[in-house]
Amino acid sequence: MQADGPRACRFGRRWYLNNESWHPSVPPFGEMKCILCWCVSGETHCQRQECPPTACASPTRKDNPCCAKCR
C-alpha cells in the first residue's frame, strides 16, 4: 500500500510533519539545543551544530551555548 503524501516522522513519543524541524529532548538531559533534527519523507535526520575552531586560550560560550568564541 502506498501513501498519498509525504510521511511524518516519529521521534520518541512525538510525531513531526514532513519538513518540520525540532531540537530533540533526551531524558534526563532535556532539550538538546545544539542538535537540530528534521523530518524528510518519514525519515528523521539529526545533526549537531557545527562550530568554527577557536584560537584563544580561554574561549567563552556567553552568546552561544553551543559554540565557544574568543572574548
Predicted model as a PDB file, atoms N, CA, C, CB and O in Angstrom, pLDDT in the B-factor column:
MODEL        1                                                                  
ATOM      1  N   MET A   1       0.834  -1.182   0.000  1.00 45.00           N  
ATOM      2  CA  MET A   1       0.000   0.000   0.000  1.00 45.00           C  
ATOM      3  C   MET A   1       0.880   1.247   0.000  1.00 45.00           C  
ATOM      4  CB  MET A   1      -0.949  -0.003   1.212  1.00 45.00           C  
ATOM      5  O   MET A   1       1.832   1.330   0.776  1.00 45.00           O  
ATOM      6  N   GLN A   2       0.578   2.198  -0.844  1.00 54.00           N  
ATOM      7  CA  GLN A   2       1.403   3.386  -0.988  1.00 54.00           C  
ATOM      8  C   GLN A   2       0.728   4.586  -0.324  1.00 54.00           C  
ATOM      9  CB  GLN A   2       1.675   3.674  -2.472  1.00 54.00           C  
ATOM     10  O   GLN A   2      -0.490   4.739  -0.404  1.00 54.00           O  
ATOM     11  N   ALA A   3       1.509   5.420   0.319  1.00 55.00           N  
ATOM     12  CA  ALA A   3       0.981   6.619   0.976  1.00 55.00           C  
ATOM     13  C   ALA A   3       0.611   7.660  -0.072  1.00 55.00           C  
ATOM     14  CB  ALA A   3       2.011   7.201   1.978  1.00 55.00           C  
ATOM     15  O   ALA A   3       1.208   7.712  -1.147  1.00 55.00           O  
ATOM     16  N   ASP A   4      -0.373   8.481   0.248  1.00 67.00           N  
ATOM     17  CA  ASP A   4      -0.823   9.520  -0.676  1.00 67.00           C  
ATOM     18  C   ASP A   4       0.083  10.749  -0.681  1.00 67.00           C  
ATOM     19  CB  ASP A   4      -2.227   9.936  -0.326  1.00 67.00           C  
ATOM     20  O   ASP A   4       0.137  11.472  -1.676  1.00 67.00           O  
ATOM     21  N   GLY A   5       0.798  10.993   0.423  1.00 69.00           N  
ATOM     22  CA  GLY A   5       1.649  12.171   0.514  1.00 69.00           C  
ATOM     23  C   GLY A   5       2.881  11.870   1.328  1.00 69.00           C  
ATOM     24  O   GLY A   5       3.130  10.721   1.692  1.00 69.00           O  
ATOM     25  N   PRO A   6       3.663  12.913   1.620  1.00 75.00           N  
ATOM     26  CA  PRO A   6       4.871  12.722   2.423  1.00 75.00           C  
ATOM     27  C   PRO A   6       4.530  12.164   3.800  1.00 75.00           C  
ATOM     28  CB  PRO A   6       5.633  14.044   2.564  1.00 75.00           C  
ATOM     29  O   PRO A   6       3.525  12.534   4.408  1.00 75.00           O  
ATOM     30  N   ARG A   7       5.376  11.278   4.272  1.00 89.00           N  
ATOM     31  CA  ARG A   7       5.144  10.641   5.570  1.00 89.00           C  
ATOM     32  C   ARG A   7       5.704  11.485   6.706  1.00 89.00           C  
ATOM     33  CB  ARG A   7       5.770   9.245   5.600  1.00 89.00           C  
ATOM     34  O   ARG A   7       6.651  12.252   6.529  1.00 89.00           O  
ATOM     35  N   ALA A   8       5.103  11.327   7.861  1.00 95.00           N  
ATOM     36  CA  ALA A   8       5.567  12.006   9.067  1.00 95.00           C  
ATOM     37  C   ALA A   8       6.653  11.155   9.730  1.00 95.00           C  
ATOM     38  CB  ALA A   8       4.382  12.268  10.055  1.00 95.00           C  
ATOM     39  O   ALA A   8       6.858   9.998   9.364  1.00 95.00           O  
ATOM     40  N   CYS A   9       7.348  11.747  10.711  1.00 96.00           N  
ATOM     41  CA  CYS A   9       8.418  11.065  11.433  1.00 96.00           C  
ATOM     42  C   CYS A   9       8.045  10.948  12.899  1.00 96.00           C  
ATOM     43  CB  CYS A   9       9.762  11.813  11.272  1.00 96.00           C  
ATOM     44  O   CYS A   9       7.434  11.851  13.470  1.00 96.00           O  
ATOM     45  N   ARG A  10       8.410   9.849  13.491  1.00 94.00           N  
ATOM     46  CA  ARG A  10       8.217   9.690  14.925  1.00 94.00           C  
ATOM     47  C   ARG A  10       9.582   9.773  15.595  1.00 94.00           C  
ATOM     48  CB  ARG A  10       7.502   8.339  15.259  1.00 94.00           C  
ATOM     49  O   ARG A  10      10.529   9.093  15.201  1.00 94.00           O  
ATOM     50  N   PHE A  11       9.663  10.627  16.625  1.00 92.00           N  
ATOM     51  CA  PHE A  11      10.879  10.757  17.410  1.00 92.00           C  
ATOM     52  C   PHE A  11      10.458  10.712  18.863  1.00 92.00           C  
ATOM     53  CB  PHE A  11      11.668  12.077  17.071  1.00 92.00           C  
ATOM     54  O   PHE A  11       9.764  11.611  19.337  1.00 92.00           O  
ATOM     55  N   GLY A  12      10.864   9.689  19.564  1.00 88.00           N  
ATOM     56  CA  GLY A  12      10.396   9.500  20.937  1.00 88.00           C  
ATOM     57  C   GLY A  12       8.910   9.228  20.919  1.00 88.00           C  
ATOM     58  O   GLY A  12       8.458   8.300  20.247  1.00 88.00           O  
ATOM     59  N   ARG A  13       8.147  10.014  21.639  1.00 89.00           N  
ATOM     60  CA  ARG A  13       6.693   9.847  21.683  1.00 89.00           C  
ATOM     61  C   ARG A  13       5.957  10.843  20.803  1.00 89.00           C  
ATOM     62  CB  ARG A  13       6.203   9.977  23.100  1.00 89.00           C  
ATOM     63  O   ARG A  13       4.727  10.854  20.786  1.00 89.00           O  
ATOM     64  N   ARG A  14       6.682  11.678  20.073  1.00 92.00           N  
ATOM     65  CA  ARG A  14       6.039  12.717  19.251  1.00 92.00           C  
ATOM     66  C   ARG A  14       6.142  12.400  17.772  1.00 92.00           C  
ATOM     67  CB  ARG A  14       6.666  14.081  19.528  1.00 92.00           C  
ATOM     68  O   ARG A  14       7.054  11.702  17.331  1.00 92.00           O  
ATOM     69  N   TRP A  15       5.197  12.922  17.018  1.00 96.00           N  
ATOM     70  CA  TRP A  15       5.198  12.835  15.567  1.00 96.00           C  
ATOM     71  C   TRP A  15       5.486  14.214  14.989  1.00 96.00           C  
ATOM     72  CB  TRP A  15       3.847  12.285  15.039  1.00 96.00           C  
ATOM     73  O   TRP A  15       5.009  15.224  15.506  1.00 96.00           O  
ATOM     74  N   TYR A  16       6.267  14.251  13.918  1.00 96.00           N  
ATOM     75  CA  TYR A  16       6.617  15.500  13.256  1.00 96.00           C  
ATOM     76  C   TYR A  16       6.253  15.389  11.784  1.00 96.00           C  
ATOM     77  CB  TYR A  16       8.128  15.830  13.434  1.00 96.00           C  
ATOM     78  O   TYR A  16       6.424  14.336  11.169  1.00 96.00           O  
ATOM     79  N   LEU A  17       5.749  16.483  11.226  1.00 96.00           N  
ATOM     80  CA  LEU A  17       5.354  16.508   9.822  1.00 96.00           C  
ATOM     81  C   LEU A  17       6.576  16.547   8.915  1.00 96.00           C  
ATOM     82  CB  LEU A  17       4.449  17.711   9.542  1.00 96.00           C  
ATOM     83  O   LEU A  17       7.669  16.913   9.349  1.00 96.00           O  
ATOM     84  N   ASN A  18       6.389  16.171   7.666  1.00 96.00           N  
ATOM     85  CA  ASN A  18       7.458  16.242   6.685  1.00 96.00           C  
ATOM     86  C   ASN A  18       7.980  17.673   6.609  1.00 96.00           C  
ATOM     87  CB  ASN A  18       6.968  15.759   5.297  1.00 96.00           C  
ATOM     88  O   ASN A  18       7.189  18.616   6.584  1.00 96.00           O  
ATOM     89  N   ASN A  19       9.279  17.843   6.573  1.00 95.00           N  
ATOM     90  CA  ASN A  19       9.996  19.127   6.531  1.00 95.00           C  
ATOM     91  C   ASN A  19       9.961  19.899   7.844  1.00 95.00           C  
ATOM     92  CB  ASN A  19       9.422  19.985   5.449  1.00 95.00           C  
ATOM     93  O   ASN A  19      10.463  21.022   7.894  1.00 95.00           O  
ATOM     94  N   GLU A  20       9.394  19.347   8.898  1.00 97.00           N  
ATOM     95  CA  GLU A  20       9.392  20.015  10.201  1.00 97.00           C  
ATOM     96  C   GLU A  20      10.739  19.781  10.886  1.00 97.00           C  
ATOM     97  CB  GLU A  20       8.219  19.497  11.095  1.00 97.00           C  
ATOM     98  O   GLU A  20      11.326  18.707  10.751  1.00 97.00           O  
ATOM     99  N   SER A  21      11.228  20.782  11.617  1.00 96.00           N  
ATOM    100  CA  SER A  21      12.489  20.635  12.349  1.00 96.00           C  
ATOM    101  C   SER A  21      12.249  20.906  13.831  1.00 96.00           C  
ATOM    102  CB  SER A  21      13.578  21.597  11.785  1.00 96.00           C  
ATOM    103  O   SER A  21      11.296  21.592  14.201  1.00 96.00           O  
ATOM    104  N   TRP A  22      13.129  20.358  14.680  1.00 96.00           N  
ATOM    105  CA  TRP A  22      12.995  20.481  16.127  1.00 96.00           C  
ATOM    106  C   TRP A  22      14.320  20.180  16.799  1.00 96.00           C  
ATOM    107  CB  TRP A  22      11.901  19.545  16.658  1.00 96.00           C  
ATOM    108  O   TRP A  22      15.213  19.569  16.212  1.00 96.00           O  
ATOM    109  N   HIS A  23      14.427  20.627  18.051  1.00 95.00           N  
ATOM    110  CA  HIS A  23      15.554  20.265  18.906  1.00 95.00           C  
ATOM    111  C   HIS A  23      15.074  19.067  19.729  1.00 95.00           C  
ATOM    112  CB  HIS A  23      16.029  21.486  19.835  1.00 95.00           C  
ATOM    113  O   HIS A  23      14.060  19.167  20.420  1.00 95.00           O  
ATOM    114  N   PRO A  24      15.774  17.953  19.669  1.00 94.00           N  
ATOM    115  CA  PRO A  24      15.304  16.767  20.384  1.00 94.00           C  
ATOM    116  C   PRO A  24      15.390  16.943  21.899  1.00 94.00           C  
ATOM    117  CB  PRO A  24      16.111  15.548  19.961  1.00 94.00           C  
ATOM    118  O   PRO A  24      16.241  17.669  22.413  1.00 94.00           O  
ATOM    119  N   SER A  25      14.500  16.270  22.586  1.00 91.00           N  
ATOM    120  CA  SER A  25      14.518  16.234  24.040  1.00 91.00           C  
ATOM    121  C   SER A  25      14.924  14.828  24.451  1.00 91.00           C  
ATOM    122  CB  SER A  25      13.126  16.634  24.649  1.00 91.00           C  
ATOM    123  O   SER A  25      14.292  13.847  24.056  1.00 91.00           O  
ATOM    124  N   VAL A  26      15.983  14.738  25.247  1.00 84.00           N  
ATOM    125  CA  VAL A  26      16.534  13.448  25.641  1.00 84.00           C  
ATOM    126  C   VAL A  26      16.553  13.355  27.170  1.00 84.00           C  
ATOM    127  CB  VAL A  26      17.966  13.252  25.054  1.00 84.00           C  
ATOM    128  O   VAL A  26      17.350  14.029  27.821  1.00 84.00           O  
ATOM    129  N   PRO A  27      15.676  12.521  27.745  1.00 84.00           N  
ATOM    130  CA  PRO A  27      15.693  12.359  29.206  1.00 84.00           C  
ATOM    131  C   PRO A  27      17.000  11.711  29.637  1.00 84.00           C  
ATOM    132  CB  PRO A  27      14.486  11.508  29.686  1.00 84.00           C  
ATOM    133  O   PRO A  27      17.468  10.832  28.914  1.00 84.00           O  
ATOM    134  N   PRO A  28      17.603  12.056  30.705  1.00 85.00           N  
ATOM    135  CA  PRO A  28      17.209  13.061  31.698  1.00 85.00           C  
ATOM    136  C   PRO A  28      17.809  14.435  31.414  1.00 85.00           C  
ATOM    137  CB  PRO A  28      17.623  12.608  33.081  1.00 85.00           C  
ATOM    138  O   PRO A  28      17.753  15.308  32.279  1.00 85.00           O  
ATOM    139  N   PHE A  29      18.379  14.654  30.231  1.00 85.00           N  
ATOM    140  CA  PHE A  29      19.103  15.887  29.928  1.00 85.00           C  
ATOM    141  C   PHE A  29      18.207  17.030  29.476  1.00 85.00           C  
ATOM    142  CB  PHE A  29      20.121  15.620  28.875  1.00 85.00           C  
ATOM    143  O   PHE A  29      18.587  18.192  29.623  1.00 85.00           O  
ATOM    144  N   GLY A  30      17.035  16.741  28.934  1.00 90.00           N  
ATOM    145  CA  GLY A  30      16.126  17.778  28.445  1.00 90.00           C  
ATOM    146  C   GLY A  30      16.390  18.103  26.984  1.00 90.00           C  
ATOM    147  O   GLY A  30      16.946  17.292  26.243  1.00 90.00           O  
ATOM    148  N   GLU A  31      15.983  19.302  26.582  1.00 91.00           N  
ATOM    149  CA  GLU A  31      16.112  19.719  25.192  1.00 91.00           C  
ATOM    150  C   GLU A  31      17.580  19.927  24.826  1.00 91.00           C  
ATOM    151  CB  GLU A  31      15.313  21.006  24.942  1.00 91.00           C  
ATOM    152  O   GLU A  31      18.326  20.589  25.547  1.00 91.00           O  
ATOM    153  N   MET A  32      17.973  19.359  23.710  1.00 91.00           N  
ATOM    154  CA  MET A  32      19.351  19.447  23.227  1.00 91.00           C  
ATOM    155  C   MET A  32      19.431  20.583  22.196  1.00 91.00           C  
ATOM    156  CB  MET A  32      19.824  18.076  22.602  1.00 91.00           C  
ATOM    157  O   MET A  32      19.253  20.357  20.999  1.00 91.00           O  
ATOM    158  N   LYS A  33      19.700  21.804  22.674  1.00 90.00           N  
ATOM    159  CA  LYS A  33      19.655  22.995  21.824  1.00 90.00           C  
ATOM    160  C   LYS A  33      20.744  23.006  20.747  1.00 90.00           C  
ATOM    161  CB  LYS A  33      19.782  24.234  22.681  1.00 90.00           C  
ATOM    162  O   LYS A  33      20.620  23.724  19.755  1.00 90.00           O  
ATOM    163  N   CYS A  34      21.796  22.228  20.929  1.00 92.00           N  
ATOM    164  CA  CYS A  34      22.899  22.221  19.967  1.00 92.00           C  
ATOM    165  C   CYS A  34      22.704  21.173  18.871  1.00 92.00           C  
ATOM    166  CB  CYS A  34      24.215  21.970  20.688  1.00 92.00           C  
ATOM    167  O   CYS A  34      23.552  21.023  17.990  1.00 92.00           O  
ATOM    168  N   ILE A  35      21.596  20.457  18.929  1.00 95.00           N  
ATOM    169  CA  ILE A  35      21.289  19.445  17.927  1.00 95.00           C  
ATOM    170  C   ILE A  35      19.972  19.814  17.258  1.00 95.00           C  
ATOM    171  CB  ILE A  35      21.215  18.021  18.562  1.00 95.00           C  
ATOM    172  O   ILE A  35      19.010  20.175  17.936  1.00 95.00           O  
ATOM    173  N   LEU A  36      19.924  19.727  15.938  1.00 95.00           N  
ATOM    174  CA  LEU A  36      18.711  20.009  15.185  1.00 95.00           C  
ATOM    175  C   LEU A  36      18.319  18.748  14.427  1.00 95.00           C  
ATOM    176  CB  LEU A  36      18.912  21.215  14.213  1.00 95.00           C  
ATOM    177  O   LEU A  36      19.145  18.131  13.754  1.00 95.00           O  
ATOM    178  N   CYS A  37      17.055  18.377  14.544  1.00 97.00           N  
ATOM    179  CA  CYS A  37      16.519  17.242  13.805  1.00 97.00           C  
ATOM    180  C   CYS A  37      15.480  17.750  12.823  1.00 97.00           C  
ATOM    181  CB  CYS A  37      15.908  16.182  14.763  1.00 97.00           C  
ATOM    182  O   CYS A  37      14.877  18.801  13.040  1.00 97.00           O  
ATOM    183  N   TRP A  38      15.266  17.002  11.734  1.00 96.00           N  
ATOM    184  CA  TRP A  38      14.239  17.354  10.779  1.00 96.00           C  
ATOM    185  C   TRP A  38      13.710  16.084  10.140  1.00 96.00           C  
ATOM    186  CB  TRP A  38      14.780  18.328   9.713  1.00 96.00           C  
ATOM    187  O   TRP A  38      14.383  15.054  10.098  1.00 96.00           O  
ATOM    188  N   CYS A  39      12.486  16.185   9.643  1.00 97.00           N  
ATOM    189  CA  CYS A  39      11.794  15.041   9.044  1.00 97.00           C  
ATOM    190  C   CYS A  39      11.832  15.170   7.532  1.00 97.00           C  
ATOM    191  CB  CYS A  39      10.328  14.944   9.549  1.00 97.00           C  
ATOM    192  O   CYS A  39      11.468  16.211   6.984  1.00 97.00           O  
ATOM    193  N   VAL A  40      12.274  14.108   6.850  1.00 96.00           N  
ATOM    194  CA  VAL A  40      12.319  14.079   5.397  1.00 96.00           C  
ATOM    195  C   VAL A  40      11.655  12.782   4.929  1.00 96.00           C  
ATOM    196  CB  VAL A  40      13.795  14.190   4.870  1.00 96.00           C  
ATOM    197  O   VAL A  40      12.249  11.706   5.010  1.00 96.00           O  
ATOM    198  N   SER A  41      10.443  12.894   4.448  1.00 93.00           N  
ATOM    199  CA  SER A  41       9.698  11.753   3.883  1.00 93.00           C  
ATOM    200  C   SER A  41       9.683  10.543   4.811  1.00 93.00           C  
ATOM    201  CB  SER A  41      10.299  11.352   2.546  1.00 93.00           C  
ATOM    202  O   SER A  41       9.917   9.417   4.373  1.00 93.00           O  
ATOM    203  N   GLY A  42       9.411  10.775   6.081  1.00 95.00           N  
ATOM    204  CA  GLY A  42       9.294   9.687   7.035  1.00 95.00           C  
ATOM    205  C   GLY A  42      10.585   9.274   7.702  1.00 95.00           C  
ATOM    206  O   GLY A  42      10.575   8.372   8.541  1.00 95.00           O  
ATOM    207  N   GLU A  43      11.700   9.902   7.360  1.00 95.00           N  
ATOM    208  CA  GLU A  43      12.986   9.594   7.979  1.00 95.00           C  
ATOM    209  C   GLU A  43      13.477  10.784   8.795  1.00 95.00           C  
ATOM    210  CB  GLU A  43      14.028   9.210   6.908  1.00 95.00           C  
ATOM    211  O   GLU A  43      13.484  11.919   8.318  1.00 95.00           O  
ATOM    212  N   THR A  44      13.887  10.508  10.033  1.00 96.00           N  
ATOM    213  CA  THR A  44      14.419  11.548  10.902  1.00 96.00           C  
ATOM    214  C   THR A  44      15.920  11.679  10.694  1.00 96.00           C  
ATOM    215  CB  THR A  44      14.103  11.244  12.379  1.00 96.00           C  
ATOM    216  O   THR A  44      16.647  10.685  10.681  1.00 96.00           O  
ATOM    217  N   HIS A  45      16.371  12.905  10.532  1.00 97.00           N  
ATOM    218  CA  HIS A  45      17.790  13.213  10.400  1.00 97.00           C  
ATOM    219  C   HIS A  45      18.148  14.205  11.497  1.00 97.00           C  
ATOM    220  CB  HIS A  45      18.128  13.787   8.976  1.00 97.00           C  
ATOM    221  O   HIS A  45      17.401  15.153  11.738  1.00 97.00           O  
ATOM    222  N   CYS A  46      19.272  14.002  12.161  1.00 96.00           N  
ATOM    223  CA  CYS A  46      19.726  14.909  13.212  1.00 96.00           C  
ATOM    224  C   CYS A  46      21.188  15.273  12.987  1.00 96.00           C  
ATOM    225  CB  CYS A  46      19.536  14.272  14.608  1.00 96.00           C  
ATOM    226  O   CYS A  46      21.976  14.468  12.490  1.00 96.00           O  
ATOM    227  N   GLN A  47      21.534  16.501  13.362  1.00 96.00           N  
ATOM    228  CA  GLN A  47      22.915  16.956  13.207  1.00 96.00           C  
ATOM    229  C   GLN A  47      23.258  17.930  14.320  1.00 96.00           C  
ATOM    230  CB  GLN A  47      23.131  17.615  11.823  1.00 96.00           C  
ATOM    231  O   GLN A  47      22.467  18.810  14.660  1.00 96.00           O  
ATOM    232  N   ARG A  48      24.436  17.762  14.879  1.00 94.00           N  
ATOM    233  CA  ARG A  48      24.949  18.692  15.888  1.00 94.00           C  
ATOM    234  C   ARG A  48      25.402  19.960  15.180  1.00 94.00           C  
ATOM    235  CB  ARG A  48      26.123  18.056  16.710  1.00 94.00           C  
ATOM    236  O   ARG A  48      25.958  19.900  14.084  1.00 94.00           O  
ATOM    237  N   GLN A  49      25.165  21.109  15.809  1.00 90.00           N  
ATOM    238  CA  GLN A  49      25.591  22.382  15.242  1.00 90.00           C  
ATOM    239  C   GLN A  49      27.096  22.384  15.075  1.00 90.00           C  
ATOM    240  CB  GLN A  49      25.142  23.559  16.125  1.00 90.00           C  
ATOM    241  O   GLN A  49      27.825  22.043  16.007  1.00 90.00           O  
ATOM    242  N   GLU A  50      27.566  22.763  13.904  1.00 90.00           N  
ATOM    243  CA  GLU A  50      28.996  22.822  13.645  1.00 90.00           C  
ATOM    244  C   GLU A  50      29.527  24.165  14.124  1.00 90.00           C  
ATOM    245  CB  GLU A  50      29.301  22.608  12.136  1.00 90.00           C  
ATOM    246  O   GLU A  50      28.922  25.208  13.876  1.00 90.00           O  
ATOM    247  N   CYS A  51      30.650  24.132  14.804  1.00 87.00           N  
ATOM    248  CA  CYS A  51      31.248  25.344  15.358  1.00 87.00           C  
ATOM    249  C   CYS A  51      32.626  25.568  14.759  1.00 87.00           C  
ATOM    250  CB  CYS A  51      31.337  25.258  16.892  1.00 87.00           C  
ATOM    251  O   CYS A  51      33.383  24.620  14.553  1.00 87.00           O  
ATOM    252  N   PRO A  52      32.954  26.842  14.476  1.00 84.00           N  
ATOM    253  CA  PRO A  52      34.304  27.128  13.975  1.00 84.00           C  
ATOM    254  C   PRO A  52      35.318  26.939  15.100  1.00 84.00           C  
ATOM    255  CB  PRO A  52      34.390  28.575  13.400  1.00 84.00           C  
ATOM    256  O   PRO A  52      34.980  27.123  16.269  1.00 84.00           O  
ATOM    257  N   PRO A  53      36.549  26.575  14.766  1.00 86.00           N  
ATOM    258  CA  PRO A  53      37.574  26.411  15.801  1.00 86.00           C  
ATOM    259  C   PRO A  53      37.919  27.752  16.439  1.00 86.00           C  
ATOM    260  CB  PRO A  53      38.840  25.767  15.209  1.00 86.00           C  
ATOM    261  O   PRO A  53      37.807  28.801  15.804  1.00 86.00           O  
ATOM    262  N   THR A  54      38.339  27.706  17.698  1.00 83.00           N  
ATOM    263  CA  THR A  54      38.757  28.926  18.390  1.00 83.00           C  
ATOM    264  C   THR A  54      40.279  28.936  18.518  1.00 83.00           C  
ATOM    265  CB  THR A  54      38.085  29.031  19.792  1.00 83.00           C  
ATOM    266  O   THR A  54      40.912  27.889  18.652  1.00 83.00           O  
ATOM    267  N   ALA A  55      40.850  30.132  18.475  1.00 82.00           N  
ATOM    268  CA  ALA A  55      42.310  30.258  18.527  1.00 82.00           C  
ATOM    269  C   ALA A  55      42.774  30.957  19.803  1.00 82.00           C  
ATOM    270  CB  ALA A  55      42.817  31.022  17.306  1.00 82.00           C  
ATOM    271  O   ALA A  55      43.910  31.428  19.868  1.00 82.00           O  
ATOM    272  N   CYS A  56      41.915  31.029  20.814  1.00 83.00           N  
ATOM    273  CA  CYS A  56      42.310  31.706  22.042  1.00 83.00           C  
ATOM    274  C   CYS A  56      42.453  30.688  23.174  1.00 83.00           C  
ATOM    275  CB  CYS A  56      41.282  32.798  22.417  1.00 83.00           C  
ATOM    276  O   CYS A  56      42.004  29.547  23.067  1.00 83.00           O  
ATOM    277  N   ALA A  57      43.083  31.125  24.249  1.00 80.00           N  
ATOM    278  CA  ALA A  57      43.362  30.220  25.374  1.00 80.00           C  
ATOM    279  C   ALA A  57      42.128  29.950  26.230  1.00 80.00           C  
ATOM    280  CB  ALA A  57      44.461  30.799  26.244  1.00 80.00           C  
ATOM    281  O   ALA A  57      41.977  28.847  26.756  1.00 80.00           O  
ATOM    282  N   SER A  58      41.243  30.940  26.380  1.00 80.00           N  
ATOM    283  CA  SER A  58      40.064  30.739  27.235  1.00 80.00           C  
ATOM    284  C   SER A  58      38.788  31.226  26.537  1.00 80.00           C  
ATOM    285  CB  SER A  58      40.246  31.475  28.583  1.00 80.00           C  
ATOM    286  O   SER A  58      38.307  32.326  26.812  1.00 80.00           O  
ATOM    287  N   PRO A  59      38.251  30.412  25.645  1.00 80.00           N  
ATOM    288  CA  PRO A  59      37.025  30.811  24.941  1.00 80.00           C  
ATOM    289  C   PRO A  59      35.826  30.835  25.886  1.00 80.00           C  
ATOM    290  CB  PRO A  59      36.746  29.856  23.769  1.00 80.00           C  
ATOM    291  O   PRO A  59      35.835  30.199  26.940  1.00 80.00           O  
ATOM    292  N   THR A  60      34.792  31.585  25.487  1.00 78.00           N  
ATOM    293  CA  THR A  60      33.569  31.693  26.274  1.00 78.00           C  
ATOM    294  C   THR A  60      32.374  31.211  25.450  1.00 78.00           C  
ATOM    295  CB  THR A  60      33.351  33.150  26.748  1.00 78.00           C  
ATOM    296  O   THR A  60      32.433  31.187  24.221  1.00 78.00           O  
ATOM    297  N   ARG A  61      31.305  30.832  26.121  1.00 73.00           N  
ATOM    298  CA  ARG A  61      30.075  30.412  25.449  1.00 73.00           C  
ATOM    299  C   ARG A  61      28.919  31.343  25.809  1.00 73.00           C  
ATOM    300  CB  ARG A  61      29.724  28.960  25.823  1.00 73.00           C  
ATOM    301  O   ARG A  61      27.757  30.938  25.775  1.00 73.00           O  
ATOM    302  N   LYS A  62      29.239  32.589  26.152  1.00 73.00           N  
ATOM    303  CA  LYS A  62      28.235  33.535  26.636  1.00 73.00           C  
ATOM    304  C   LYS A  62      27.121  33.787  25.612  1.00 73.00           C  
ATOM    305  CB  LYS A  62      28.901  34.848  26.999  1.00 73.00           C  
ATOM    306  O   LYS A  62      25.944  33.679  25.956  1.00 73.00           O  
ATOM    307  N   ASP A  63      27.464  34.117  24.377  1.00 72.00           N  
ATOM    308  CA  ASP A  63      26.461  34.447  23.360  1.00 72.00           C  
ATOM    309  C   ASP A  63      25.815  33.223  22.733  1.00 72.00           C  
ATOM    310  CB  ASP A  63      27.088  35.281  22.281  1.00 72.00           C  
ATOM    311  O   ASP A  63      24.661  33.282  22.308  1.00 72.00           O  
ATOM    312  N   ASN A  64      26.535  32.126  22.670  1.00 74.00           N  
ATOM    313  CA  ASN A  64      26.034  30.917  22.027  1.00 74.00           C  
ATOM    314  C   ASN A  64      26.451  29.716  22.884  1.00 74.00           C  
ATOM    315  CB  ASN A  64      26.579  30.786  20.554  1.00 74.00           C  
ATOM    316  O   ASN A  64      27.632  29.372  22.922  1.00 74.00           O  
ATOM    317  N   PRO A  65      25.505  29.079  23.568  1.00 82.00           N  
ATOM    318  CA  PRO A  65      25.880  27.960  24.439  1.00 82.00           C  
ATOM    319  C   PRO A  65      26.421  26.733  23.693  1.00 82.00           C  
ATOM    320  CB  PRO A  65      24.691  27.551  25.253  1.00 82.00           C  
ATOM    321  O   PRO A  65      27.008  25.842  24.306  1.00 82.00           O  
ATOM    322  N   CYS A  66      26.223  26.690  22.386  1.00 86.00           N  
ATOM    323  CA  CYS A  66      26.686  25.536  21.610  1.00 86.00           C  
ATOM    324  C   CYS A  66      28.131  25.701  21.125  1.00 86.00           C  
ATOM    325  CB  CYS A  66      25.768  25.314  20.415  1.00 86.00           C  
ATOM    326  O   CYS A  66      28.863  24.717  21.020  1.00 86.00           O  
ATOM    327  N   CYS A  67      28.535  26.910  20.837  1.00 85.00           N  
ATOM    328  CA  CYS A  67      29.862  27.148  20.270  1.00 85.00           C  
ATOM    329  C   CYS A  67      30.661  28.126  21.123  1.00 85.00           C  
ATOM    330  CB  CYS A  67      29.742  27.678  18.840  1.00 85.00           C  
ATOM    331  O   CYS A  67      30.141  29.150  21.568  1.00 85.00           O  
ATOM    332  N   ALA A  68      31.922  27.798  21.344  1.00 83.00           N  
ATOM    333  CA  ALA A  68      32.819  28.672  22.096  1.00 83.00           C  
ATOM    334  C   ALA A  68      33.344  29.765  21.171  1.00 83.00           C  
ATOM    335  CB  ALA A  68      33.994  27.864  22.720  1.00 83.00           C  
ATOM    336  O   ALA A  68      33.572  29.532  19.983  1.00 83.00           O  
ATOM    337  N   LYS A  69      33.534  30.964  21.731  1.00 82.00           N  
ATOM    338  CA  LYS A  69      34.101  32.087  20.982  1.00 82.00           C  
ATOM    339  C   LYS A  69      35.160  32.759  21.826  1.00 82.00           C  
ATOM    340  CB  LYS A  69      33.004  33.101  20.571  1.00 82.00           C  
ATOM    341  O   LYS A  69      35.130  32.686  23.054  1.00 82.00           O  
ATOM    342  N   CYS A  70      36.096  33.415  21.161  1.00 82.00           N  
ATOM    343  CA  CYS A  70      37.099  34.198  21.864  1.00 82.00           C  
ATOM    344  C   CYS A  70      36.460  35.505  22.333  1.00 82.00           C  
ATOM    345  CB  CYS A  70      38.335  34.472  20.954  1.00 82.00           C  
ATOM    346  O   CYS A  70      35.556  36.028  21.683  1.00 82.00           O  
ATOM    347  N   ARG A  71      36.923  36.013  23.434  1.00 75.00           N  
ATOM    348  CA  ARG A  71      36.344  37.246  24.016  1.00 75.00           C  
ATOM    349  C   ARG A  71      36.664  38.467  23.212  1.00 75.00           C  
ATOM    350  CB  ARG A  71      36.832  37.448  25.423  1.00 75.00           C  
ATOM    351  O   ARG A  71      36.250  39.569  23.572  1.00 75.00           O  
TER     352      ARG A  71                                                      
ENDMDL                                                                          
END                                                                             
